[in-house]
């Protein structure tokens, strides 16, 4: 059975608050909660705290969005149950981090 490496980019800041026109830093407890959920499911999780800086164009507004993210990743077996876990996690993370969408992807790997 193949393994998967699943990577999740978690935003460091919330989207712009329309009332204040600035971005607030996301509370640390939300990152801890996410780590614990992944760790509890797979007995491990790796965090890359170096900020991943990038941007994208919002297709609805055409506006350029600049982001800073932290990467969480885990290696697990390629099973339907594991993929279901990550689809459900993504739905929860979009709510937790107040995002319209989040970058989460997997690649198939072969261990050496």
ABEGO torsion letter per residue (X at the ends): XBBBBBBBBBBABBBBBAAAGBBBBBBAAAAAAAAAAAAAAAGEBBBBABBBBBBBBBAAAGBBBBBBBBBBBBBBBBBAAAAAAAAAAAAAAAAAAGBABBBBBBBBBBBX
